[in-house]
Amino acid sequence: MTTPYEPTTISLSLRVWRQIGQPQTNGHPGGPSQDGARQLGAAQSGGFETHQLDNLSTNLSLLEALDLLNDRLITAGQRPISFEHDCREGICGSCGFLVNGQAHGPRAATTVCQLYLRHFRDGDTLELEPWRAKAFPLLADLMVDRGGFDRIIAAGGYCSVNTGNAPEANAILIGKEQATSSFDAATCIGCGACVASCRHASASLFVAAKLAHLGQLPQGQPERARRARAMVDQMDAEGFGACSNHLECEAACPKEIAADWISWMRRELGRS
């Protein structure tokens, strides 16, 4: 059986947002955006730069294409494009920006680092922008400060009960359905796509997933009520918006975490 011809190379035009820091503070009392701007240079107004890339292998990821572009910029004595990444396997949550207005790009259940050029057409123009949210101050180009997520976790997303040495694995019995449900919520990688896709820049799906992870396990019960109130209060303090109920967060989530957990979170608040 013959298969349709697929080109092995592709040419793309990248319109990339370039900006260091934010000219004005975002009003967050403890945000490190200004420190980040000082490390990279003076804050400046932003704008798009267009770069043409030709004869790219369709097996390259979008981040690898940016690596090639940065090599070219550095060779020309220009500042490379700033973007965040780590594992490049879709499990760490470090990468993430808007591709043609969509968080992580057009592929469902896919992070930017796993978005390959074969998913685009030859001659396409890709517009790359950072997450747009007040609670995610811009650091440089496609990179934002997601420290607000860290502070939400620090407010209560853990178990602090002294349990002593690690218990024997089967000492605490957990049903299969219960464990599976908890694991489904625990797959959240904290990338911020839910915030970037929400018209109110809400972090409700992120917080709900973290609460549902621990709230369904025996180890999470002693602090369950306090945890929900502390994390939601911190979410509000960080400047994230309220849930818009449009479910864009669920559509953009690379781990396909269900927005049903947001309703679960609201019920948890009733326990606090």
N, C-alpha and C positions, 0 to 999 in steps of 0.2 A: 504494500500500500504506500503510495506516495504521500508526502506531507507538503503543505504549502511552503513556498520559499520564504525564509526569514532572513533579513539582512543581518550581517555580522557586525556592521559598523553603523554609527548614527551621528548626525550633526545636530547640535542643540544651541539655542540662544538662551543664555541665563541672564535674567534681570534680577540683580541681587541688591537687597537693601544694605546700604553702607552708612554706618553711624557709630560714633563712639560716645557712650553714655547718653545722658539726657540733659539738654540745656537748662531745664528747670527741675527742681526736686519734685518727687511725686507725692509728697506729703506724708510719707511713711516715717514715723519717728525714729526707727532704728535701721532703715534700709541701707545696705552697703553699696548702693548704686554709685554714689559719688566716689567712694574709695576705689571701686572698679574702674571708674572713668579716669581717676588720677593715675592708675597703674598703666592704662593704655594710652593716655593723652588727654588733652582738654576736651570737655564735652562739646559736641557740635550738632548742628542741624543735620538731618538725614536726607537721603535721596537714593534713587535707583541708579545702578551702574549696569550697563549691558556688556556681556562678554560672549563671544562666539567660540564654540568648541566644535571641532570637526574630527571626523574619523575616530570616534570613540567606540570602543568595544561595547556591544550591547550587554555583555556579561558584567560590566562595571556597575557598581551601585552609585547612587547620586552623590554620596559622600566621597567616593573615590574620584568622581568627576571633579568635585570641588578641590580635592587634593591636587589633581593635575593642574587645575586653574591656579591654585596657590603657588605651585612650583613655577608657573609662568610669571606670576606677579612678583614673586621674590627675585627671580632672575632679572626682571626688569627694574628692580629696585623699588617696587611699590609695596604697600602694606597688604599682607594677605587677608583673606576673608576670615573673620572670626566665627567659628561655630563650635558647638560642644559635642563631644562623643566620647565613648569609652570602649564598650565591649564589641560594638558593631555586630551584635548577634540578636538584637531585639529584646534583650532581657534586663538591661541596666537602667533604661529610662533617661540617659543623659542627652541623647540626640533629640531633636524635635524642632521643627519650624514649619511655616506655612508654605505649601507648594501650590501655586495658583489658587490661593485662598483657602485651601483645605489643609487641616492639621495632618501632618505626616504624608500628605499627598493623596492621590486618588484611589489607592489600593486599600481595601478593607483589611482590618486586622494586620496592619503592616507599619512598622516604624520606618523613619527616614533612612536609617542605616541599612534596611533590608529592601529598600525601594530601588529596583534595578532599571537600567536604561532601556531594557527590552520592553518595558511597560509603556514607553512613549513612542511617538512616531518621528521619523526622520524630518528634521526641520522645525520641530516644535519649539515654542518659546516657553520657558519655565520661569515663573515669577516667584522668587524666594524672599520671604519676610520672616521676621522673628514673631514669637508669640506676642499678641497685643493685649495686655492686661495691666491695669494699674498696679496690681499686687506682684507683677513680674517686671521689675525695673530693667530697662535695657542696659546691658553692659557694653556690647559692641556688635554691630552687624546683625548676625542671626542668633546671638547668644544673649540670654536673659538671666537674671538672678532669680532662682526658684527657692531661695532660702525660706520663703514663707511656708513652703511645704515642710521643711525641716523643723521649723518652730511649731507647727501644728502637731507633728509627731512628738516633739519634746514636751508638749503640753499634756500628753496622756496616751499616746499610741504605743504603749508598752505594758508589760506586766512587772510591777515592782515588788510583788509579794515575795518574801524570802522563802524559797522552797528548799534551801540546803543543796545537797548534792543532787545530781541528775537522777531522777527516779528510773526504775526499771521500765522498759518501753511499754509493757502491757499492764502496768500498775493502774493507769487511768484509762478506763475503757471509753472509747469514742466510737459511736456508730459510723458506718460507712457513709450514709447520706449526710450526716452531720459533718464529718471530716471533708467530704467532697465539696459541700456547700461553703465551708470555711476556706478551703483551698481556692475555690473559684474567686472569692473576694481577694484572697491574698496574692493573686497574680498581678494586681496593680503594680506598675513599675514607677509611678510618680513622675511621668514624663511631662504632664501639664497640658496634654492635648484637650482634655475635658474643659479646662479653663479657657484655652484659646478658642474653642469652638462655641462656647456659650455666649450669647448676646449680653449677658450680665457678668461675664467672667467669674462664674461661680465655681467653687472648688468642692461642691457638694458630693459629686461622685467619688472624688479622691478620698474625702473624709469618711463617707459612708462605707467605702470598701475597706478602709483601715479599721473602722469600728466593727464591721461584720466579720472580719477575719478573727479578731480576738473575742468578740462578743458571743460567738457560737461555740467556743471551746471551754472546757472546765477551768483551765488555767486563767481565763479572762474574766471569770465571774466576780471575784471579790471587788474589783475596781470598775465594774461595768458601768454603773450609773455615773460615777464621777468622771470616767473617761469620756463619755459622750458629751457631757456638758463642757468639760475643759477644752476638748478639741473643737467643738462648734464655736465656743466663745473666742478661741484663738483664730479660727478661720475668719470670723467677723472683724477681729482686731487687725488682721493683716490687710483688710480692704477688699477681700473677695466679695463678689456680688451675691445676690440671692438666686436660688434656682429659678430658671425661667420656664421649666416644664415643657421645653421644646424637644428634649431628648437628643440634642445634637451631641452631647457628651458621650452618650452610648454609641452613636454612629461613628464618632471620631476615635474612640478608645482602641488602641492597637491590641489590647488583650480582651476586647469584647465584653467588658464588665457591664452587667445589666443595670439600667437606671432604677430598677426595682429596689436596689439597696438604698436609694435615697429615701424612699418611703419607710424602709426598715430603720434608717437613722432617725427619722422623725418620731417613730414609736419609741426608740431608745431614749430620746430626750424626755419623753413622758415618765420615764423611770427615775430621772435625775431630780 
